[in-house]
Amino acid sequence: MKRIVKLALGLAVGLAIIVVSGAQALHAQGGAEDIRVTLGKSVVIDYPEDVNRISTSNPEVVDYVPVSTREILLHAKGLGAATLVIWAKSGQRNFYNINVEQNLEPARKLIRDAFPKEDIQVASAKDTISITGTVSSQLVVDRLVAYITPMAKSVVNNLRVKAGPIEKQVMLRVKFAELNRNYSNQFAVNLTSLGALNTVGSVGTGQFGSIKANSIGGENSFSITDALNVFAFRPDLNLAAFVKLLQQQGMLQILAEPNLITSNGKEASFLVGGEFPVPVLQGGANSGAVTIQFREYGIRLTFNPTLTENGTLKMYVKPEVSTIDLANAVSVSGFVIPALATRRVESTIELGPGQSFIIGGLVDDRTNEVFAKMPGLANIPLLGQLFKSRNENRQKTELIVLVTPEFVEPLNAADQKLMPSLPGGFLNPMMLPNGMPQSSNTGSGAKIIKGDPAQIQKDAMKRTAPVK
């Protein structure tokens, strides 16, 4: 019995010693210290006792050099985490959790210099850099990511963009003003003899249409290709005269005012016109086949405004006015393909709201004069004018393109909506024999209303009008 009691006491004492030792070990491991080291740098640990042994879990991340019995030099060799264990000669041991991070100071300095007004934080985890914070625009996010990307293998973007104010709407007013004037003056005289003085022939400079003899002898006949303006014939004298004396004046005036609205930084386009078909000859396997493509024409406007920090608008503008020009059309395989008369301006300008710029202008003055005469005969006083011809053409074109940007606000729900003034009303509502459509006075068995149709329509409109 005594031996059993002694054995039980011995087991109890042994278990107590084991529990205490385990508690000390857990306490030593639980009290591990955290150390953060920048990649490529070194730190020194001053240990309070003489060191007996040192161990690191990852020598590629952290390496150590014992400088003395109580000083340990740590080198950060790679990104990551490692555990360093130090045993003292007294049996005490300590744990150190060491994290090796990237050197983020250059990145932080770059962010402070480039974005001084932004709230941006930078952190790293191994070979990844994380950026967090709130910035003012998406442009800042794009630039910041471009700056940080070369510094790490991967970048985690956790930035948020502030909800900015409502973007201003920009309306561009464009005015195309073109004035095209032309003037022509023509003068010529052709004299033809059908047998006067036993002479058959004609006299002219040949500048305009002349007279062609069909047969001479017996009955003399001529064909007239151009009767000019004045034709006179004396049968008793067998003498005919053709006179071309013509003046022409023409004017073409174009005024187009397209307006277009868009937001800051957004491109907008506008086209009023149509499309005309153009036959296109195919090649390759479909050689000889003709397909139809459509080309646009009309009034076109494309622009992209950008609001600058100075409060001005920097705009890319491309206005265009094109019309079908049948005078220069070509005919290919029976197809008549019209030409286009185009006025186009493409420019980038900067100006303030309400200011105007003439981004394009043209003054084209052309004169074409052709003079013909018969030598000798044209020098006879007075009668010499009959042996001269003149064709004079003048054309003058003036073109101005004016642009004016403005900031505009949308109409509120209670504001009056502006509509173009119409010279006449739309089609009146269709009248049925029994009243207005969808009214209570329609359908089978409804009472037929007789009287003035205009008055019947007014009464029907009153019945169908919504109650306010």
C-alpha positions as CSV (number, residue, x, y, z in Angstrom):
1,M,0.0,0.0,0.0
2,K,2.8,2.4,0.9
3,R,4.6,1.6,-2.4
4,I,1.4,2.4,-4.4
5,V,1.1,5.8,-2.6
6,K,4.7,6.6,-3.3
7,L,4.3,5.7,-7.0
8,A,1.2,7.9,-7.4
9,L,3.0,10.8,-5.8
10,G,5.9,10.4,-8.1
11,L,3.7,10.4,-11.2
12,A,1.9,13.5,-10.0
13,V,5.2,15.4,-9.5
14,G,6.4,14.3,-13.0
15,L,3.2,15.5,-14.7
16,A,3.5,18.8,-12.9
17,I,7.0,19.3,-14.1
18,I,6.0,18.4,-17.7
19,V,3.1,20.8,-17.7
20,V,5.2,23.7,-16.3
21,S,7.9,23.0,-19.0
22,G,5.3,23.0,-21.7
23,A,3.7,26.2,-20.5
24,Q,7.1,27.9,-20.5
25,A,7.8,26.7,-24.1
26,L,4.4,27.9,-25.3
27,H,4.9,31.2,-23.5
28,A,8.2,31.7,-25.2
29,Q,6.7,30.9,-28.6
30,G,3.6,33.0,-28.0
31,G,5.7,36.1,-27.1
32,A,7.3,36.3,-30.6
33,E,8.4,39.7,-31.7
34,D,7.6,41.2,-35.2
35,I,10.3,42.8,-37.1
36,R,9.9,44.6,-40.5
37,V,12.9,45.0,-42.7
38,T,13.2,46.7,-46.1
39,L,14.6,44.5,-48.9
40,G,18.4,44.9,-49.2
41,K,18.9,46.4,-45.7
42,S,20.2,45.0,-42.4
43,V,19.3,45.3,-38.7
44,V,21.1,44.4,-35.5
45,I,19.4,42.5,-32.6
46,D,20.9,43.1,-29.2
47,Y,20.2,40.0,-27.1
48,P,20.3,40.4,-23.3
49,E,22.2,37.1,-22.7
50,D,25.0,35.2,-24.4
51,V,23.8,33.4,-27.5
52,N,24.3,29.7,-27.8
53,R,22.6,28.9,-31.1
54,I,20.6,30.7,-33.9
55,S,18.3,29.3,-36.6
56,T,16.2,30.8,-39.5
57,S,13.4,29.2,-41.3
58,N,14.1,30.7,-44.7
59,P,17.8,31.6,-45.4
60,E,16.8,33.0,-48.8
61,V,14.6,35.6,-47.1
62,V,16.7,36.4,-44.0
63,D,20.3,35.5,-43.2
64,Y,22.2,36.2,-40.0
65,V,25.8,36.8,-38.9
66,P,26.7,36.6,-35.1
67,V,28.8,39.7,-34.5
68,S,29.5,39.0,-30.9
69,T,28.0,36.8,-28.2
70,R,25.1,39.2,-27.7
71,E,24.8,40.9,-31.1
72,I,23.2,39.4,-34.2
73,L,23.3,41.0,-37.7
74,L,20.3,40.2,-39.9
75,H,20.4,40.7,-43.7
76,A,17.1,41.0,-45.8
77,K,17.9,39.0,-48.9
78,G,14.5,38.4,-50.4
79,L,10.8,39.3,-50.2
80,G,8.7,37.3,-47.9
81,A,8.5,36.1,-44.2
82,A,10.8,34.0,-42.0
83,T,11.1,33.0,-38.4
84,L,14.3,33.5,-36.5
85,V,14.9,31.5,-33.2
86,I,17.7,32.4,-30.7
87,W,18.8,30.1,-27.9
88,A,20.7,31.5,-24.9
89,K,23.3,29.6,-22.9
90,S,20.9,29.7,-20.0
91,G,18.4,27.7,-22.0
92,Q,16.1,30.7,-22.7
93,R,14.9,31.0,-26.3
94,N,13.1,33.7,-28.3
95,F,11.2,33.8,-31.6
96,Y,11.2,36.7,-34.1
97,N,8.7,37.0,-37.0
98,I,10.6,38.9,-39.7
99,N,8.8,40.3,-42.7
100,V,11.0,41.6,-45.6
101,E,9.1,44.2,-47.6
102,Q,9.9,46.3,-50.7
103,N,11.3,49.8,-50.3
104,L,8.2,51.9,-50.9
105,E,9.7,55.2,-50.0
106,P,10.6,56.1,-53.7
107,A,7.0,55.2,-54.6
108,R,5.5,57.3,-51.8
109,K,7.7,60.3,-52.7
110,L,6.7,60.0,-56.4
111,I,3.0,60.0,-55.4
112,R,3.4,63.0,-53.1
113,D,5.2,65.0,-55.8
114,A,2.8,63.9,-58.7
115,F,-0.5,64.0,-56.8
116,P,-0.1,66.3,-53.8
117,K,-3.9,66.7,-53.4
118,E,-4.8,63.1,-53.5
119,D,-5.3,60.6,-50.6
120,I,-3.3,57.6,-51.7
121,Q,-1.7,54.8,-49.5
122,V,0.8,52.3,-50.7
123,A,1.5,48.9,-49.2
124,S,3.3,45.8,-50.3
125,A,3.0,42.0,-49.9
126,K,5.9,40.0,-51.2
127,D,6.3,41.1,-54.9
128,T,2.9,42.8,-55.1
129,I,2.1,46.5,-54.4
130,S,-1.3,47.5,-53.3
131,I,-2.6,51.1,-53.7
132,T,-5.6,52.3,-51.8
133,G,-7.4,55.6,-51.3
134,T,-9.8,57.9,-52.9
135,V,-8.9,60.0,-55.9
136,S,-10.6,62.8,-57.9
137,S,-10.8,61.3,-61.4
138,Q,-10.2,58.2,-63.5
139,L,-7.3,60.0,-65.1
140,V,-5.4,60.0,-61.8
141,V,-6.0,56.3,-61.4
142,D,-4.6,55.5,-64.9
143,R,-1.5,57.7,-64.3
144,L,-0.9,56.2,-60.9
145,V,-1.1,52.6,-62.1
146,A,1.3,53.5,-64.9
147,Y,3.8,54.9,-62.4
148,I,3.7,51.9,-60.0
149,T,3.6,49.1,-62.5
150,P,7.4,49.1,-63.2
151,M,8.2,48.8,-59.5
152,A,6.5,45.4,-58.9
153,K,5.5,42.3,-60.7
154,S,1.9,42.9,-60.0
155,V,-0.2,45.9,-58.8
156,V,-3.5,45.6,-57.0
157,N,-5.6,48.7,-57.6
158,N,-8.0,49.4,-54.8
159,L,-8.5,53.1,-55.6
160,R,-11.9,54.7,-55.6
161,V,-13.0,57.6,-57.7
162,K,-14.9,60.4,-56.0
163,A,-18.4,61.1,-57.4
164,G,-17.6,64.4,-59.1
165,P,-20.1,67.2,-60.0
166,I,-22.4,66.9,-63.0
167,E,-20.4,67.4,-66.1
168,K,-21.1,70.5,-68.1
169,Q,-22.8,70.2,-71.4
170,V,-21.1,71.9,-74.3
171,M,-23.1,73.1,-77.3
172,L,-21.2,74.1,-80.4
173,R,-22.7,76.5,-82.9
174,V,-21.3,76.4,-86.4
175,K,-22.1,78.8,-89.2
176,F,-21.2,78.0,-92.8
177,A,-21.6,81.1,-94.9
178,E,-20.8,80.9,-98.6
179,L,-21.5,83.3,-101.5
180,N,-20.7,82.2,-105.0
181,R,-21.2,84.8,-107.8
182,N,-20.5,84.3,-111.5
183,Y,-20.7,86.6,-114.5
184,S,-20.3,85.9,-118.2
185,N,-20.3,88.1,-121.3
186,Q,-20.3,86.7,-124.8
187,F,-20.2,88.5,-128.2
188,A,-19.8,87.1,-131.8
189,V,-21.1,87.6,-135.3
190,N,-21.4,85.0,-138.1
191,L,-22.3,86.2,-141.6
192,T,-23.6,83.7,-144.2
193,S,-24.3,84.2,-147.9
194,L,-26.6,81.8,-149.8
195,G,-25.8,83.3,-153.2
196,A,-25.6,87.0,-152.7
197,L,-23.4,88.5,-155.4
198,N,-23.1,85.0,-156.8
199,T,-21.1,84.1,-153.7
200,V,-21.8,81.2,-151.2
201,G,-20.0,81.1,-147.9
202,S,-19.8,82.3,-144.3
203,V,-17.6,84.5,-142.2
204,G,-16.9,84.1,-138.5
205,T,-14.2,83.6,-135.9
206,G,-15.1,80.1,-135.2
207,Q,-15.1,80.7,-131.4
208,F,-18.8,79.7,-131.2
209,G,-20.9,77.4,-133.2
210,S,-20.5,78.0,-137.0
211,I,-22.6,77.2,-140.1
212,K,-22.0,74.1,-142.1
213,A,-22.7,73.9,-145.8
214,N,-24.7,70.8,-146.7
215,S,-24.9,71.3,-150.5
216,I,-23.6,74.0,-152.9
217,G,-24.9,74.4,-156.4
218,G,-28.5,74.3,-157.5
219,E,-30.2,74.7,-154.2
220,N,-27.7,75.9,-151.6
221,S,-28.4,74.6,-148.1
222,F,-26.7,75.0,-144.7
223,S,-27.1,73.4,-141.3
224,I,-27.1,75.6,-138.2
225,T,-25.3,74.2,-135.2
226,D,-25.8,77.3,-133.0
227,A,-28.3,80.0,-133.8
228,L,-26.7,82.2,-131.2
229,N,-29.0,84.8,-129.9
230,V,-30.1,86.9,-132.9
231,F,-30.8,85.4,-136.3
232,A,-31.7,87.6,-139.3
233,F,-32.2,86.4,-142.9
234,R,-32.9,88.5,-146.1
235,P,-34.3,86.2,-148.8
236,D,-34.1,88.9,-151.4
237,L,-30.4,89.4,-150.7
238,N,-29.7,85.7,-149.8
239,L,-27.8,87.0,-146.8
240,A,-28.1,85.7,-143.1
241,A,-26.5,87.0,-139.9
242,F,-26.1,85.3,-136.6
243,V,-25.3,87.4,-133.6
244,K,-24.3,86.2,-130.1
245,L,-24.7,88.9,-127.5
246,L,-25.4,87.5,-124.1
247,Q,-24.7,88.4,-120.5
248,Q,-25.3,86.1,-117.6
249,Q,-25.2,86.6,-113.9
250,G,-25.6,84.0,-111.2
251,M,-25.4,83.8,-107.5
252,L,-25.3,80.9,-105.0
253,Q,-25.7,81.5,-101.3
254,I,-25.4,78.8,-98.7
255,L,-26.0,79.4,-95.0
256,A,-25.9,76.3,-92.7
257,E,-26.0,76.5,-88.9
258,P,-25.7,73.0,-87.4
259,N,-25.7,72.9,-83.6
260,L,-24.6,69.9,-81.5
261,I,-24.4,69.2,-77.7
262,T,-22.1,66.8,-75.9
263,S,-20.4,66.3,-72.5
264,N,-16.9,67.2,-71.6
265,G,-14.4,64.9,-73.2
266,K,-17.1,63.0,-75.3
267,E,-17.1,63.1,-79.1
268,A,-20.3,63.8,-80.9
269,S,-21.3,63.8,-84.5
270,F,-24.2,65.2,-86.5
271,L,-25.3,64.5,-90.1
272,V,-28.3,65.9,-92.0
273,G,-28.4,64.9,-95.7
274,G,-28.6,61.6,-97.4
275,E,-26.8,58.9,-99.3
276,F,-26.4,58.3,-103.0
277,P,-25.6,54.9,-104.7
278,V,-22.2,54.3,-106.3
279,P,-21.6,51.2,-108.4
280,V,-18.3,49.3,-107.5
281,L,-16.8,46.7,-109.8
282,Q,-15.7,43.6,-107.9
283,G,-12.5,41.6,-108.5
284,G,-11.3,38.2,-107.6
285,A,-13.7,35.3,-107.7
286,N,-16.6,37.8,-108.3
287,S,-14.8,39.6,-111.1
288,G,-17.1,41.6,-113.3
289,A,-19.9,41.7,-110.7
290,V,-21.2,45.2,-109.7
291,T,-22.2,46.0,-106.2
292,I,-23.7,49.2,-104.9
293,Q,-22.2,51.2,-102.1
294,F,-23.7,54.4,-100.6
295,R,-21.8,57.6,-99.9
296,E,-23.0,60.2,-97.5
297,Y,-23.5,63.8,-98.2
298,G,-25.1,66.8,-96.5
299,I,-24.3,68.9,-93.5
300,R,-21.9,67.0,-91.1
301,L,-20.4,68.1,-87.8
302,T,-18.0,66.3,-85.5
303,F,-16.4,67.7,-82.4
304,N,-14.8,66.7,-79.1
305,P,-14.6,69.4,-76.4
306,T,-12.2,69.1,-73.4
307,L,-12.6,71.5,-70.4
308,T,-9.1,72.7,-69.3
309,E,-8.0,73.9,-65.9
310,N,-8.0,77.5,-67.2
311,G,-11.8,77.3,-67.8
312,T,-11.3,77.3,-71.6
313,L,-12.5,74.6,-74.1
314,K,-10.0,72.8,-76.2
315,M,-11.9,71.3,-79.1
316,Y,-11.3,69.1,-82.1
317,V,-13.7,70.4,-84.8
318,K,-14.6,68.9,-88.2
319,P,-17.5,70.6,-89.9
320,E,-18.4,69.8,-93.5
321,V,-21.0,70.8,-96.1
322,S,-21.3,68.7,-99.2
323,T,-23.8,68.8,-102.1
324,I,-24.4,66.6,-105.2
325,D,-22.7,68.1,-108.2
326,L,-24.3,66.8,-111.4
327,A,-22.3,69.1,-113.6
328,N,-19.2,67.1,-112.9
329,A,-20.9,63.7,-112.9
330,V,-19.3,60.8,-114.8
331,S,-21.0,57.9,-116.7
332,V,-19.5,54.4,-116.4
333,S,-21.2,51.4,-118.1
334,G,-24.5,53.2,-118.2
335,F,-24.3,54.4,-114.6
336,V,-24.3,58.1,-113.9
337,I,-22.2,58.8,-110.9
338,P,-22.6,62.3,-109.5
339,A,-19.7,64.3,-108.0
340,L,-19.7,66.0,-104.6
341,A,-19.0,69.7,-104.0
342,T,-17.5,69.7,-100.5
343,R,-16.5,72.4,-98.1
344,R,-14.7,70.8,-95.1
345,V,-12.6,72.2,-92.3
346,E,-10.7,70.2,-89.7
347,S,-8.9,71.9,-86.8
348,T,-8.1,71.9,-83.1
349,I,-8.7,75.2,-81.3
350,E,-9.0,76.5,-77.7
351,L,-11.3,79.3,-76.7
352,G,-13.6,80.3,-73.8
353,P,-17.4,79.8,-73.6
354,G,-19.2,82.3,-75.7
355,Q,-16.2,83.3,-77.7
356,S,-16.1,82.8,-81.5
357,F,-13.4,81.7,-83.9
358,I,-13.4,81.8,-87.7
359,I,-11.6,78.5,-88.2
360,G,-11.8,78.7,-92.0
361,G,-12.1,81.3,-94.7
362,L,-11.7,81.5,-98.5
363,V,-11.8,84.2,-101.2
364,D,-11.5,82.7,-104.7
365,D,-11.7,85.2,-107.6
366,R,-11.3,83.8,-111.1
367,T,-11.4,85.5,-114.5
368,N,-11.3,83.6,-117.8
369,E,-11.4,85.7,-121.0
370,V,-11.0,84.4,-124.6
371,F,-10.7,86.9,-127.5
372,A,-10.7,85.9,-131.2
373,K,-10.6,88.0,-134.4
374,M,-9.9,87.8,-138.1
375,P,-6.6,89.5,-138.9
376,G,-7.0,92.5,-141.1
377,L,-10.8,92.6,-141.2
378,A,-11.0,93.1,-137.5
379,N,-9.0,96.3,-137.8
380,I,-11.5,98.0,-140.1
381,P,-13.2,100.9,-138.2
382,L,-16.7,100.2,-137.1
383,L,-17.2,97.2,-139.3
384,G,-14.2,95.5,-137.7
385,Q,-16.4,94.6,-134.7
386,L,-18.3,92.1,-136.9
387,F,-15.1,90.1,-137.3
388,K,-14.3,89.8,-133.6
389,S,-15.6,87.5,-130.8
390,R,-15.2,87.5,-127.1
391,N,-16.1,85.2,-124.3
392,E,-15.5,86.4,-120.7
393,N,-16.3,84.5,-117.5
394,R,-15.8,85.7,-114.0
395,Q,-16.4,83.8,-110.7
396,K,-15.9,84.9,-107.2
397,T,-16.4,82.7,-104.1
398,E,-16.3,83.8,-100.5
399,L,-16.5,81.2,-97.6
400,I,-16.4,81.7,-93.8
401,V,-16.7,79.0,-91.1
402,L,-17.5,80.4,-87.6
403,V,-17.6,78.3,-84.4
404,T,-18.9,79.3,-81.0
405,P,-19.0,77.0,-78.0
406,E,-21.4,77.5,-75.1
407,F,-22.2,75.9,-71.8
408,V,-25.9,74.9,-71.7
409,E,-28.3,73.6,-69.0
410,P,-31.2,71.3,-69.7
411,L,-34.8,72.5,-69.5
412,N,-36.7,71.8,-66.3
413,A,-39.9,69.9,-66.3
414,A,-41.9,73.1,-65.8
415,D,-40.1,75.0,-68.5
416,Q,-41.7,75.7,-71.8
417,K,-40.4,73.5,-74.6
418,L,-39.4,75.4,-77.6
419,M,-40.5,74.2,-81.0
420,P,-40.0,75.5,-84.5
421,S,-42.7,77.8,-85.7
422,L,-44.7,76.0,-88.5
423,P,-46.5,77.9,-91.3
424,G,-49.4,75.5,-91.1
425,G,-50.9,72.9,-88.8
426,F,-50.6,69.2,-89.0
427,L,-53.3,67.0,-90.5
428,N,-56.5,67.4,-88.7
429,P,-57.9,64.3,-86.9
430,M,-59.9,62.0,-89.1
431,M,-63.6,62.6,-88.9
432,L,-65.9,59.6,-88.9
433,P,-69.6,59.9,-89.7
434,N,-70.5,59.3,-86.1
435,G,-67.9,61.6,-84.5
436,M,-64.3,61.4,-83.5
437,P,-62.3,58.1,-83.1
438,Q,-62.3,56.6,-79.6
439,S,-65.0,59.0,-78.4
440,S,-68.1,58.1,-76.6
441,N,-70.1,59.2,-79.7
442,T,-68.8,56.3,-82.0
443,G,-69.8,52.8,-82.6
444,S,-72.9,51.0,-83.8
445,G,-76.1,52.7,-82.8
446,A,-74.5,56.1,-82.1
447,K,-76.4,59.1,-83.0
448,I,-75.5,60.7,-86.3
449,I,-74.6,64.4,-85.9
450,K,-75.6,66.7,-88.7
451,G,-74.5,70.2,-89.3
452,D,-71.3,72.2,-90.1
453,P,-68.3,69.8,-90.3
454,A,-66.0,72.4,-88.7
455,Q,-68.3,73.0,-85.8
456,I,-68.8,69.2,-85.4
457,Q,-65.0,68.8,-85.2
458,K,-64.6,71.5,-82.6
459,D,-67.3,69.9,-80.4
460,A,-65.7,66.4,-80.8
461,M,-62.3,67.8,-79.8
462,K,-63.8,69.3,-76.6
463,R,-65.3,65.9,-75.7
464,T,-62.0,64.1,-76.2
465,A,-59.8,66.7,-74.6
466,P,-58.1,65.4,-71.3
467,V,-59.3,66.9,-68.0
468,K,-56.7,69.2,-66.5
